[in-house]
Amino acid sequence: MTSQNMLVPEAMPGIATPANSPAAVPYPPPRSGGGGASIRKKHYSSIELSGGRANGWVESMKASSPTHAKAAAALAAAPADELEIPEYSAWIIQHPSALSKFEQIMNATKGKQIVMFLDYDGTLSPIVDDPDSAFMSEAMRAAVKEVARCFPTAIVSGRCRSKVYDFVKLTELFYAGSHGMDIKVPKGTKYTKKKDVILQPASEFLPAMNEVHKKLLEKTKPIPGAKVENNKFCVSVHFRCVEEKHWGLLVEQVCLVLKEYPKLRITQGRKVLEIRPTIKWDKGKALEFLLESLGFADCKNVVPVYIGDDRTDEDAFKVLCERGQGIGILVSEFPKETKASYSLREPSEVMDFLLRLVEWKRVSGAK
Ligand SMILES: O=P(O)(O)OC[C@H]1O[C@H](O[C@H]2O[C@H](CO)[C@@H](O)[C@H](O)[C@H]2O)[C@H](O)[C@@H](O)[C@@H]1O
């Protein structure tokens, strides 16, 4: 395993709490209390002026990134259920493998229309250090293509739409980029209205996002490993390759820039801070919008299947829970607080699941 494709374990927060209780690491993070006051004072005094949340962010980043080399190495070396982690056994009972429960899942969809929603990073492609190198395999692309022949299929990503399309390269899919803030339907289909791009609810934020992107590029330049990505309606600040001792400084720069933009907010993903508009729009809203666009707004006979690995996917899992409809599948090798009902460990298992779905459709002739 190379450092490019090695998955560094992230977070086992919330393993002691029941599946539907509030997240172990609340978002946005609280004003911090407790230990480390002197370090915080040294590094973050200016951030206190910009809203007092910076300490909370650094703690949240640490909480989702166990950095003890020994634990990280052990977890990376063996699947969690082979390690004697009692919490994993409890967690997998609450969130069983979508592969081992495949028949049960499919029985629940009988006679109903399946609609597929797929996250990209960490779901269709393995997590790697360089966001520009997060390629999906040809085998995965072929599996997604087959799935899309069987069911309406959407990619829902934090990346900007054009970038995620450049990775996936399948014209027949629906794409919801920028965490659902940029939705495009497949060209020349019945879903196309006047244009293929059918929703951009944050377009007024485009100038601000471009400014923030430029400012963050400049401000984070001195921080080794920091990477700022323009995702059109949001900006990602990556800290995967930033040493933990610099995280405070990174957050400080982000908070200082955002001080001038009260209508933007921060959320956290996998070793990434996401700068987003404050509008009430997320992957969950995108899922609902897409279902509506497909004509399934109040339909009882539809089963949305959402597969994702990140905190931002929880908004979609939550919508499925609230609708009392659909199947949420979290991709994770480690116990995580989630509203998904099922789990898969890694993108290769996602591919197995997609292929089984295609085979099931072929054999059953289902919708
Ligand atoms: O919603 P997603 O499709 O999962 O996108 C979320 C973010 O994914 C990317 O970052 C993540 O994957 C990178 C490549 O494996 C990894 O280096 C990074 O640490 C992860 O956070 C993407 O680069 C971001 O812009 C997306 O917002």
The ligand as an SDF file (V2000), in Angstrom:
LIG
                    3D

 27 28  0  0  0  0  0  0  0  0999 V2000
  -18.6460   14.7590   -1.2980 O   0  0  0  0  0  0  0  0  0  0  0  0
  -17.3810   14.1180   -1.7710 P   0  0  0  0  0  0  0  0  0  0  0  0
  -17.4290   13.6870   -3.2000 O   0  0  0  0  0  0  0  0  0  0  0  0
  -16.9390   13.0180   -0.8680 O   0  0  0  0  0  0  0  0  0  0  0  0
  -16.2990   15.2870   -1.6810 O   0  0  0  0  0  0  0  0  0  0  0  0
  -15.8470   15.7520   -0.4170 C   0  0  0  0  0  0  0  0  0  0  0  0
  -14.4700   16.3120   -0.5640 C   0  0  0  0  0  0  0  0  0  0  0  0
  -13.7130   15.2870   -1.2380 O   0  0  0  0  0  0  0  0  0  0  0  0
  -12.3840   15.5810   -1.6110 C   0  0  0  0  0  0  0  0  0  0  0  0
  -11.5780   15.5710   -0.4540 O   0  0  0  0  0  0  0  0  0  0  0  0
  -11.4880   14.2950    0.1470 C   0  0  0  0  0  0  0  0  0  0  0  0
  -10.8380   13.3780   -0.7440 O   0  0  0  0  0  0  0  0  0  0  0  0
   -9.4730   13.7300   -1.0870 C   0  0  0  0  0  0  0  0  0  0  0  0
   -8.9770   12.7520   -2.1310 C   0  0  0  0  0  0  0  0  0  0  0  0
   -9.0770   11.4330   -1.6930 O   0  0  0  0  0  0  0  0  0  0  0  0
   -8.6240   13.7310    0.1850 C   0  0  0  0  0  0  0  0  0  0  0  0
   -7.2930   14.1110   -0.1090 O   0  0  0  0  0  0  0  0  0  0  0  0
   -9.2490   14.7290    1.1930 C   0  0  0  0  0  0  0  0  0  0  0  0
   -8.5340   14.6560    2.4220 O   0  0  0  0  0  0  0  0  0  0  0  0
  -10.7170   14.3890    1.4500 C   0  0  0  0  0  0  0  0  0  0  0  0
  -11.3120   15.3870    2.2590 O   0  0  0  0  0  0  0  0  0  0  0  0
  -12.3100   16.8700   -2.3610 C   0  0  0  0  0  0  0  0  0  0  0  0
  -10.9610   17.1820   -2.6230 O   0  0  0  0  0  0  0  0  0  0  0  0
  -13.0220   18.0000   -1.6500 C   0  0  0  0  0  0  0  0  0  0  0  0
  -13.0040   19.1600   -2.4280 O   0  0  0  0  0  0  0  0  0  0  0  0
  -14.4520   17.5580   -1.4070 C   0  0  0  0  0  0  0  0  0  0  0  0
  -15.1760   18.5870   -0.7780 O   0  0  0  0  0  0  0  0  0  0  0  0
  1  2  2  0
  2  3  1  0
  2  4  1  0
  2  5  1  0
  5  6  1  0
  6  7  1  0
  7  8  1  0
  7 26  1  0
  8  9  1  0
  9 10  1  0
  9 22  1  0
 10 11  1  0
 11 12  1  0
 11 20  1  0
 12 13  1  0
 13 14  1  0
 13 16  1  0
 14 15  1  0
 16 17  1  0
 16 18  1  0
 18 19  1  0
 18 20  1  0
 20 21  1  0
 22 23  1  0
 22 24  1  0
 24 25  1  0
 24 26  1  0
 26 27  1  0
M  END
$$$$
